[in-house]
Each structure stands twice: as C-alpha cells, then as structure tokens.
Amino acid sequence: MYGFYDPTYLVLIPAILFTMWAQAKLRSSYAKYRTLPNQRRITGAEAARYLLDRNGLSNIRIERVQGVLSDHFDPRNQVIRLSADIHDGTSIASVSVAAHETGHAMQYGTNYAPLRFRNALARPVSVVSMASWPLLLVGIMLIAMGSYDSGNLLFNIGVIAFAAVVLFHGITLPVELDASRRAVKELEATGLIYESEAPAARKMLTAAAMTYVAALATALLQLVRILLIRGDRR
C-alpha cells in the first residue's frame, strides 16, 4: 500500500485525542463527585430502589458487583448491577450513576424504541464486529495477489459489517443521553437531590456521556479510514 507506512492512520488522530480527553474527563469528574456527599446521605442503591418503585418497576432487582464504574442494567435478567462504590456510596456520583442505570430500566419499562433497537442490534453487531476486520484484511490480501473480484467482494462485505458497528454506536449515544436526562429529572422531581446539587449530577453524567461520543467518533473515523483504503484498491 505505502510500504510500511499507512497515512490513513492520520485520520484517527482526532478521535484518539478526543477519546483520551473524554476518559480523563470521566476519571476526574468521578474522582471529584465521589467525594462530594449528597445532602440526603442516601446511597446509590437506595436511590435506585426508590426510583424503580416510583416508576412501577418493583420487579427489577439491584445487585452489588465488583469493579469501578461497571454499573449497567441487564434487561434479560431484570437487574441493575451497581459497582460497590456506587451501590454503597452516598456521593453525588453514586446517586447520579445509579439513577442513570435506573433511567435505562425506565426506558425498558416504557418500551423506549431506540433502546429496543439497540438491544436488537447488540448480538448480531457483536458477531459482525469480530468478522469485519478479518474480511477486510483477507480482501486486501486477495486483491494484492491479483484476485480482484473475490478480494473486492470480501472487502466490501467487511465495509458493510463495520458500518453496522457505526450504526450501533450511533443509536447507543441517544439512548445514553436519554437515560441521563431521565436520571436528573427523576432525582430532582423526587427531591433525592436538592436543586443546588443538580448541576453536579449533570456534570458527572455529561462526563460519562462524552465517552460514548468518543466511541462514535472513533467508529466513524475508522469507517472513513477503511473507505480511504478501499479507494486504493483496483
């Protein structure tokens, strides 16, 4: 292609820098707001349980799990899993993250269409994601050996597979933003946080959302890079 140097990697530099910034922003925000106690001194688990019950989701369980910011909602098993610091903590970060995961449960309970679409895509996208790069690489090798028809076919299938990954990231972002919006709205409406604490909760959840923006940007620029490589093929 270009010897041992591939200039298409330069396309990814903005996404790499943005991802580094987003991760650093999340770490710094979490470090700040995990030490800032909420004025009601409720734990993340207590906040999540209250919001679930308030929204008619008493059937959803809450579990304490290991890890840092490993929190997630599992719709198949009807459970919100909260990391120890979020589950037991009484910080702004704890109630914000717990409420965010409750926001996903609320989406599930109201049949929120983007969440249903994302969940439907998750399994097939995980398969095509693993297949995309082998297809692209084998396609390039076949083209290099002169098998243009077979190589281009495999390469194009790989492009389509990777485009599905971009689509998944594209639908994930609004789902995450909506969960955060629901979280802050519910926390304020119920009085679980005071009005003066809402900006801190928003900043914590916005920092988390930036990691999803970075993931989408990376996927988009990676697709652009793939298309640039595709432009060099016969």
Backbone bond lengths (Angstrom), bond angles and torsions (degrees), N, CA, C in turn:
res aa  C-N    CA-C-N  psi(-1)  N-CA   C-N-CA  omega(-1)  CA-C   N-CA-C  phi
1 M - - - 1.458 - - 1.524 110.01 -
2 Y 1.326 116.99 -65.89 1.462 120.75 176.59 1.527 109.04 -138.79
3 G 1.326 115.26 41.42 1.455 118.57 -172.40 1.519 108.18 71.33
4 F 1.329 115.95 -131.14 1.451 119.67 178.65 1.535 111.72 -97.27
5 Y 1.307 115.91 4.26 1.463 119.91 -178.40 1.515 109.78 -112.30
6 D 1.306 116.23 126.42 1.463 121.50 -179.65 1.530 108.27 -115.70
7 P 1.320 118.43 100.95 1.468 120.32 -177.06 1.514 114.08 -66.87
8 T 1.339 118.32 -13.38 1.463 118.99 179.74 1.532 111.33 -66.86
9 Y 1.337 117.24 -18.28 1.463 119.83 176.21 1.527 111.08 -61.02
10 L 1.322 117.28 -25.79 1.466 120.84 -178.90 1.525 111.97 -61.26
11 V 1.339 116.18 -26.50 1.460 120.89 178.91 1.523 111.20 -61.34
12 L 1.329 115.98 -29.93 1.464 120.73 -174.58 1.520 113.31 -82.92
13 I 1.333 118.16 -12.42 1.465 120.29 -174.30 1.524 112.55 -57.46
14 P 1.348 120.13 -46.67 1.475 118.43 178.50 1.527 112.97 -58.31
15 A 1.333 116.48 -40.48 1.464 119.86 -179.29 1.528 110.91 -68.01
16 I 1.327 116.96 -38.55 1.468 120.55 178.64 1.526 110.35 -63.15
17 L 1.327 115.97 -45.18 1.465 120.20 179.69 1.527 111.46 -64.93
18 F 1.337 115.49 -41.49 1.459 119.56 179.67 1.524 110.93 -65.54
19 T 1.328 116.80 -40.00 1.457 120.89 178.28 1.524 110.84 -62.69
20 M 1.330 116.93 -43.19 1.460 120.52 178.08 1.527 110.72 -61.16
21 W 1.344 115.98 -42.06 1.459 119.95 178.88 1.525 110.65 -64.90
22 A 1.337 117.67 -44.63 1.462 121.57 -177.78 1.519 111.14 -62.84
23 Q 1.328 117.25 -42.01 1.456 120.43 179.40 1.527 111.25 -66.72
24 A 1.339 115.70 -40.40 1.469 119.63 178.05 1.531 110.13 -65.36
25 K 1.343 116.61 -39.67 1.460 121.24 178.39 1.515 111.06 -62.68
26 L 1.319 117.26 -42.60 1.464 120.89 178.92 1.519 110.45 -64.25
27 R 1.335 116.99 -44.99 1.465 119.73 179.95 1.517 111.72 -61.63
28 S 1.338 116.05 -43.96 1.464 119.08 -178.23 1.528 111.31 -68.90
29 S 1.331 117.12 -38.84 1.467 120.19 178.77 1.519 110.72 -66.29
30 Y 1.316 116.22 -42.18 1.466 119.54 179.27 1.523 110.62 -65.24
31 A 1.332 116.30 -42.22 1.464 119.98 178.73 1.525 111.20 -61.40
32 K 1.327 116.42 -36.21 1.464 121.08 -179.48 1.526 111.68 -73.73
33 Y 1.331 116.53 -50.55 1.459 119.44 -170.92 1.528 113.56 -84.87
34 R 1.311 117.96 -12.06 1.474 119.35 173.63 1.518 111.30 -76.37
35 T 1.317 117.14 -15.39 1.472 121.12 177.42 1.527 111.92 -100.27
36 L 1.334 116.35 -0.18 1.463 120.75 -179.70 1.521 109.00 -103.10
37 P 1.326 118.05 103.07 1.466 119.79 -176.25 1.523 112.14 -69.65
38 N 1.331 115.48 143.66 1.457 118.02 172.94 1.530 108.38 -75.20
39 Q 1.312 115.69 150.34 1.464 119.92 -171.02 1.524 113.02 -69.42
40 R 1.327 117.65 -22.04 1.464 120.12 178.25 1.524 112.50 -86.36
41 R 1.327 116.07 -9.10 1.469 122.34 178.33 1.533 112.29 57.97
42 I 1.327 116.75 35.30 1.465 119.76 175.83 1.519 109.10 -92.01
43 T 1.301 116.67 150.79 1.460 120.83 178.56 1.526 110.08 -84.40
44 G 1.320 114.99 165.76 1.451 119.35 176.30 1.515 111.67 -60.41
45 A 1.331 116.81 -40.42 1.459 121.07 179.88 1.530 110.85 -64.01
46 E 1.319 116.46 -41.19 1.466 119.97 179.43 1.535 110.85 -65.51
47 A 1.334 116.25 -40.80 1.463 119.81 178.46 1.524 110.76 -63.10
48 A 1.337 115.95 -45.03 1.463 120.18 -179.79 1.520 111.11 -62.88
49 R 1.338 117.00 -43.68 1.463 120.23 -179.23 1.525 111.32 -62.92
50 Y 1.315 116.42 -42.34 1.461 120.37 -179.72 1.525 110.70 -63.24
51 L 1.346 116.43 -45.53 1.463 120.12 -178.00 1.525 111.76 -67.94
52 L 1.316 116.65 -37.33 1.466 120.05 177.08 1.525 110.60 -62.10
53 D 1.328 116.23 -49.37 1.465 120.34 -178.55 1.527 110.85 -63.58
54 R 1.313 116.83 -37.89 1.465 121.80 -179.23 1.520 110.85 -63.96
55 N 1.324 117.23 -30.62 1.460 121.56 -177.57 1.525 113.00 -101.43
56 G 1.315 116.32 19.71 1.462 120.49 176.06 1.509 114.36 70.05
57 L 1.330 116.81 29.51 1.460 121.44 -177.82 1.532 110.95 -116.90
58 S 1.316 115.64 41.71 1.468 120.83 -177.78 1.522 112.47 -65.58
59 N 1.327 116.41 -18.47 1.465 120.07 -179.70 1.527 112.53 -74.98
60 I 1.318 117.63 -15.61 1.466 120.70 -178.56 1.523 110.08 -84.62
61 R 1.313 114.84 125.92 1.460 120.98 -178.76 1.528 111.22 -86.34
62 I 1.329 115.20 164.50 1.461 121.96 174.94 1.523 107.56 -123.62
63 E 1.313 116.88 127.64 1.460 121.45 -179.96 1.521 110.59 -121.54
64 R 1.305 115.37 147.27 1.463 122.59 175.83 1.521 108.39 -94.45
65 V 1.331 117.43 126.83 1.463 120.95 -178.10 1.522 110.09 -127.80
66 Q 1.303 115.24 167.54 1.454 121.13 179.47 1.527 110.54 -81.54
67 G 1.325 115.53 167.57 1.459 120.66 175.87 1.516 111.92 105.73
68 V 1.336 114.47 172.16 1.459 122.19 177.48 1.534 107.66 -114.80
69 L 1.326 115.81 123.46 1.473 121.71 -176.25 1.533 111.53 51.88
70 S 1.325 114.75 40.33 1.466 120.80 176.53 1.527 110.39 -94.14
71 D 1.296 116.33 19.37 1.462 123.11 -174.25 1.533 111.56 -70.48
72 H 1.319 116.31 139.54 1.457 120.18 178.13 1.520 110.59 -164.92
73 F 1.324 114.84 159.77 1.459 122.00 174.39 1.516 108.73 -102.95
74 D 1.322 116.73 127.95 1.461 122.57 179.80 1.525 108.25 -106.97
75 P 1.343 117.69 100.11 1.472 119.47 -176.23 1.524 113.32 -68.81
76 R 1.323 116.47 -29.00 1.471 118.42 -178.08 1.518 111.38 -66.64
77 N 1.335 116.85 -39.26 1.465 120.81 -179.08 1.521 113.15 -101.51
78 Q 1.349 115.40 4.14 1.466 120.29 176.91 1.530 112.06 54.65
79 V 1.321 115.51 54.22 1.460 119.63 -177.75 1.528 110.23 -145.38
80 I 1.321 115.86 140.98 1.455 122.44 169.92 1.525 106.88 -100.07
81 R 1.313 115.87 123.88 1.469 120.42 179.45 1.526 108.65 -105.91
82 L 1.322 114.98 122.80 1.453 121.58 -177.65 1.518 110.23 -116.92
83 S 1.337 115.32 134.03 1.464 119.64 176.45 1.524 109.07 -64.49
84 A 1.320 116.49 159.19 1.467 121.22 -172.43 1.521 112.43 -55.22
85 D 1.317 116.81 -43.95 1.464 120.61 -177.48 1.523 111.89 -65.64
86 I 1.325 116.43 -34.25 1.465 120.74 178.94 1.531 109.91 -79.16
87 H 1.305 116.79 -43.14 1.466 122.40 -178.13 1.527 111.71 -61.11
88 D 1.319 115.82 -46.95 1.466 120.44 -172.99 1.529 113.58 -99.45
89 G 1.335 117.09 -15.49 1.452 120.30 -174.80 1.520 113.25 -74.75
90 T 1.328 115.51 153.50 1.465 121.38 178.34 1.532 110.68 -114.53
91 S 1.302 115.91 26.72 1.459 120.81 -178.17 1.526 111.55 -89.01
92 I 1.332 115.40 169.10 1.466 120.64 172.97 1.523 109.87 -60.59
93 A 1.341 116.53 -39.79 1.465 120.31 178.69 1.523 110.65 -61.42
94 S 1.326 117.16 -41.67 1.462 121.25 -177.16 1.522 111.84 -62.27
95 V 1.344 116.55 -50.45 1.469 118.24 -177.54 1.526 111.16 -71.73
96 S 1.336 117.25 -30.37 1.469 119.92 -179.71 1.521 111.01 -67.94
97 V 1.333 116.69 -49.03 1.461 120.63 -179.10 1.530 110.32 -66.00
98 A 1.330 116.72 -42.04 1.470 119.85 178.69 1.529 110.63 -61.82
99 A 1.332 116.48 -40.61 1.466 119.89 178.90 1.524 111.07 -67.94
100 H 1.329 116.82 -34.18 1.468 120.30 177.25 1.529 110.43 -61.32
101 E 1.329 116.86 -45.68 1.465 119.53 179.14 1.524 110.64 -66.30
102 T 1.338 115.89 -33.63 1.460 119.29 174.31 1.521 110.43 -64.85
103 G 1.351 115.98 -33.80 1.455 120.27 175.48 1.518 111.58 -58.40
104 H 1.334 116.97 -38.81 1.468 120.09 176.51 1.529 110.77 -65.38
105 A 1.333 116.22 -40.27 1.462 119.51 177.79 1.531 110.46 -63.15
106 M 1.324 116.30 -38.23 1.464 120.43 177.06 1.525 110.47 -65.11
107 Q 1.327 117.13 -39.59 1.461 120.19 175.77 1.525 110.44 -58.71
108 Y 1.326 114.96 -44.34 1.461 120.50 -179.96 1.528 110.22 -63.07
109 G 1.330 115.72 -42.75 1.463 120.25 -178.19 1.509 113.88 -66.88
110 T 1.329 117.37 -26.04 1.469 121.18 -179.79 1.535 111.97 -102.73
111 N 1.340 116.70 11.55 1.469 121.16 -179.51 1.527 112.32 54.46
112 Y 1.312 115.48 44.23 1.463 121.81 179.36 1.529 109.07 -58.30
113 A 1.333 116.84 117.41 1.465 122.00 -169.94 1.534 113.73 -58.01
114 P 1.350 119.97 -46.53 1.470 118.50 179.62 1.532 112.99 -59.66
115 L 1.344 117.27 -35.59 1.468 119.43 178.24 1.521 110.27 -67.35
116 R 1.325 117.27 -42.43 1.467 120.12 177.62 1.524 110.67 -60.07
117 F 1.333 115.96 -41.78 1.460 120.81 179.53 1.519 110.42 -64.15
118 R 1.348 117.06 -44.62 1.464 120.29 179.39 1.520 111.00 -62.33
119 N 1.330 116.91 -44.95 1.465 120.21 -179.56 1.521 111.57 -62.92
120 A 1.347 116.03 -36.31 1.465 119.82 178.72 1.521 110.97 -67.72
121 L 1.337 116.56 -33.10 1.464 121.05 -178.93 1.525 113.16 -79.45
122 A 1.328 117.15 -25.45 1.470 121.25 -168.33 1.523 113.14 -53.58
123 R 1.310 117.91 -52.19 1.472 120.04 -176.03 1.532 112.65 -67.38
124 P 1.346 119.36 -51.80 1.474 117.82 178.96 1.526 112.86 -62.52
125 V 1.335 117.64 -35.80 1.462 119.59 -179.83 1.523 110.96 -66.69
126 S 1.332 117.52 -35.25 1.461 119.46 178.01 1.531 111.23 -62.62
127 V 1.336 116.02 -32.55 1.471 120.63 178.55 1.526 110.67 -74.04
128 V 1.344 116.48 -50.07 1.462 119.07 -176.74 1.528 111.02 -68.64
129 S 1.337 116.61 -27.57 1.465 119.64 177.50 1.526 110.80 -62.06
130 M 1.343 115.97 -42.92 1.468 120.04 178.55 1.522 111.64 -69.32
131 A 1.329 116.39 -28.88 1.467 120.01 -176.65 1.522 113.31 -85.26
132 S 1.338 117.01 -21.69 1.463 119.94 -170.87 1.527 112.97 -61.69
133 W 1.323 118.04 -51.08 1.471 119.34 -176.44 1.528 113.27 -67.78
134 P 1.357 120.18 -41.26 1.468 118.69 173.37 1.526 112.48 -57.59
135 L 1.331 116.99 -40.90 1.466 119.93 178.50 1.527 111.04 -62.88
136 L 1.343 116.24 -42.87 1.462 120.55 179.77 1.530 111.24 -64.25
137 L 1.327 116.17 -44.71 1.462 120.06 -177.14 1.526 112.13 -69.04
138 V 1.330 116.65 -42.60 1.466 119.81 178.10 1.527 109.46 -64.59
139 G 1.339 115.93 -39.15 1.460 119.37 177.68 1.518 111.98 -60.10
140 I 1.341 116.55 -43.60 1.466 120.70 178.37 1.529 110.93 -62.39
141 M 1.339 115.75 -42.92 1.469 119.28 -179.34 1.520 111.88 -63.90
142 L 1.332 116.67 -41.42 1.458 120.02 179.18 1.529 110.91 -64.66
143 I 1.335 116.04 -40.58 1.465 119.72 177.51 1.521 110.25 -62.67
144 A 1.344 116.88 -41.73 1.466 121.28 179.77 1.522 111.32 -62.86
145 M 1.357 116.15 -29.37 1.465 119.94 180.00 1.526 112.09 -88.47
146 G 1.342 116.12 1.19 1.455 119.33 176.41 1.512 114.98 97.99
147 S 1.347 117.39 -0.99 1.471 119.78 178.87 1.524 108.53 -89.28
148 Y 1.327 115.58 74.94 1.453 120.07 -170.80 1.528 113.41 -66.32
149 D 1.315 117.07 -42.85 1.465 119.21 -177.10 1.524 111.30 -64.32
150 S 1.340 116.33 -50.56 1.470 119.88 -179.43 1.521 111.04 -65.53
151 G 1.348 115.42 -42.15 1.456 119.58 -178.96 1.515 112.51 -63.46
152 N 1.323 116.34 -45.08 1.464 119.82 179.52 1.526 111.87 -65.80
153 L 1.334 115.85 -35.97 1.462 119.41 178.50 1.525 110.45 -62.63
154 L 1.335 116.86 -49.26 1.465 120.23 -179.91 1.530 111.27 -64.36
155 F 1.331 115.70 -40.68 1.466 119.40 -179.96 1.531 110.29 -62.55
156 N 1.318 117.16 -43.01 1.458 120.69 -179.44 1.529 112.28 -66.59
157 I 1.323 115.86 -36.41 1.470 119.24 175.56 1.529 109.42 -64.23
158 G 1.343 115.73 -39.94 1.459 120.16 177.51 1.523 111.97 -62.38
159 V 1.325 116.58 -38.61 1.473 121.00 177.73 1.525 109.88 -62.86
160 I 1.321 116.45 -44.81 1.466 120.28 179.72 1.529 110.36 -63.32
161 A 1.332 116.07 -40.85 1.469 120.33 179.02 1.519 110.69 -61.90
162 F 1.340 116.54 -42.82 1.460 118.89 -179.17 1.523 110.74 -71.13
163 A 1.323 118.07 -31.37 1.464 120.95 176.16 1.527 110.85 -61.80
164 A 1.337 116.21 -32.52 1.470 119.96 176.30 1.526 110.74 -64.89
165 V 1.325 116.55 -35.03 1.464 121.00 176.81 1.526 110.05 -64.72
166 V 1.320 116.48 -42.96 1.470 121.09 177.66 1.525 110.01 -61.40
167 L 1.319 116.59 -42.67 1.464 120.92 178.39 1.521 110.83 -59.63
168 F 1.331 116.78 -41.30 1.466 120.74 179.91 1.524 110.58 -62.20
169 H 1.331 116.61 -45.32 1.467 119.49 177.76 1.527 110.51 -64.29
170 G 1.324 115.96 -35.82 1.459 120.15 -179.88 1.513 112.74 -64.48
171 I 1.323 118.06 -37.29 1.462 120.97 179.59 1.519 111.06 -82.76
172 T 1.339 117.66 -24.50 1.467 120.91 179.24 1.519 111.81 -67.42
173 L 1.325 117.12 -39.69 1.464 120.67 -176.34 1.529 112.64 -57.96
174 P 1.341 120.90 -54.24 1.473 118.69 178.97 1.517 113.44 -63.28
175 V 1.324 117.90 -29.68 1.466 120.65 176.73 1.530 109.75 -63.83
176 E 1.335 116.42 -44.36 1.459 120.16 179.72 1.523 111.63 -67.83
177 L 1.321 117.05 -40.99 1.461 120.22 179.30 1.522 110.96 -64.05
178 D 1.321 116.90 -39.16 1.466 120.52 179.17 1.529 110.52 -66.33
179 A 1.325 117.55 -39.40 1.468 120.70 178.83 1.522 110.54 -62.62
180 S 1.333 116.64 -39.85 1.468 120.21 178.05 1.526 111.16 -67.32
181 R 1.330 116.12 -40.25 1.472 119.97 178.17 1.521 110.46 -61.19
182 R 1.324 116.35 -45.04 1.459 120.75 177.94 1.525 110.66 -62.25
183 A 1.329 116.26 -39.41 1.461 120.85 -176.65 1.528 111.01 -60.88
184 V 1.329 116.59 -52.85 1.462 120.14 -177.79 1.532 110.47 -64.73
185 K 1.321 116.55 -40.78 1.465 120.44 179.60 1.523 110.78 -60.43
186 E 1.336 117.03 -44.55 1.458 120.90 -179.13 1.526 111.58 -69.30
187 L 1.313 116.85 -40.39 1.464 119.97 179.69 1.519 110.84 -61.61
188 E 1.323 116.40 -41.65 1.463 120.16 179.18 1.527 111.42 -71.44
189 A 1.337 116.75 -43.84 1.468 120.43 -176.05 1.521 112.01 -63.66
190 T 1.319 116.61 -33.57 1.465 120.95 -177.99 1.522 112.42 -89.12
191 G 1.323 117.08 -10.87 1.459 119.58 -177.52 1.514 113.41 77.39
192 L 1.325 117.10 13.36 1.466 119.03 177.66 1.527 110.90 -66.45
193 I 1.327 116.05 -28.83 1.453 120.12 168.58 1.524 108.24 -125.30
194 Y 1.302 115.45 151.96 1.464 119.82 177.55 1.526 109.85 -80.56
195 E 1.318 114.82 161.63 1.464 120.04 -179.72 1.518 111.31 -56.65
196 S 1.327 116.30 -36.46 1.465 120.76 -179.18 1.524 112.54 -68.22
197 E 1.342 117.08 -18.57 1.468 121.24 -179.09 1.520 112.42 -92.41
198 A 1.319 116.78 -14.95 1.470 120.86 -176.28 1.531 113.08 -58.66
199 P 1.346 119.71 -42.91 1.472 118.41 178.54 1.519 113.52 -58.66
200 A 1.331 117.09 -37.53 1.464 120.26 178.29 1.526 110.78 -66.27
201 A 1.331 116.36 -40.43 1.469 120.13 178.21 1.524 110.09 -63.42
202 R 1.325 116.48 -41.96 1.469 119.86 179.16 1.519 111.20 -63.66
203 K 1.321 117.01 -42.14 1.462 120.35 -179.69 1.523 110.84 -63.61
204 M 1.323 117.07 -39.96 1.463 120.63 178.38 1.526 110.36 -62.65
205 L 1.315 116.55 -46.45 1.465 119.99 -177.20 1.529 111.74 -73.93
206 T 1.326 117.39 -30.95 1.467 120.26 176.27 1.526 110.43 -66.06
207 A 1.330 116.15 -40.22 1.467 119.84 177.70 1.524 110.45 -61.52
208 A 1.328 116.52 -40.49 1.468 120.05 177.74 1.528 110.57 -65.31
209 A 1.335 116.33 -39.49 1.470 120.60 -178.81 1.519 111.68 -64.55
210 M 1.329 117.25 -30.16 1.461 120.44 -178.61 1.531 111.91 -62.64
211 T 1.331 116.77 -27.07 1.468 118.58 177.91 1.525 110.76 -68.26
212 Y 1.340 117.02 -31.01 1.461 120.58 177.01 1.526 110.84 -75.13
213 V 1.326 116.19 -35.04 1.457 119.99 174.05 1.521 109.94 -61.96
214 A 1.338 115.58 -43.27 1.466 120.65 179.52 1.526 111.33 -63.52
215 A 1.334 116.81 -39.75 1.467 120.16 178.97 1.520 110.84 -63.49
216 L 1.328 116.70 -41.12 1.465 120.39 178.33 1.522 110.95 -66.54
217 A 1.335 116.97 -43.30 1.462 120.66 179.22 1.527 111.22 -61.66
218 T 1.326 116.49 -41.78 1.458 120.60 178.95 1.522 111.26 -63.18
219 A 1.335 116.20 -44.95 1.464 120.27 179.88 1.527 111.25 -63.52
220 L 1.328 116.98 -41.56 1.464 120.85 179.65 1.527 111.61 -63.45
221 L 1.339 116.16 -46.22 1.466 118.91 -179.02 1.520 111.40 -70.68
222 Q 1.318 116.93 -29.71 1.466 118.94 175.34 1.525 110.06 -66.45
223 L 1.339 116.15 -38.01 1.461 119.73 176.56 1.530 110.35 -65.28
224 V 1.330 116.78 -41.30 1.468 120.17 176.11 1.521 110.28 -58.87
225 R 1.333 115.96 -43.47 1.469 120.10 179.30 1.528 110.45 -61.51
226 I 1.323 116.62 -43.24 1.466 120.29 179.28 1.530 110.75 -60.86
227 L 1.320 115.94 -41.74 1.463 119.92 179.63 1.527 111.42 -67.08
228 L 1.338 116.88 -33.32 1.462 119.97 175.22 1.525 110.52 -65.59
229 I 1.319 115.56 -41.82 1.478 119.55 176.13 1.519 109.25 -63.11
230 R 1.329 116.00 -41.14 1.465 120.37 179.31 1.538 110.51 -59.61
231 G 1.324 116.72 -33.05 1.447 120.05 -179.43 1.516 113.51 -68.18
232 D 1.350 116.06 -17.29 1.467 119.50 179.62 1.523 112.48 -89.34
233 R 1.343 117.06 -5.46 1.475 120.35 -177.11 1.514 110.84 -86.36
234 R 1.302 116.19 151.38 1.470 120.32 174.18 1.505 110.71 -77.47
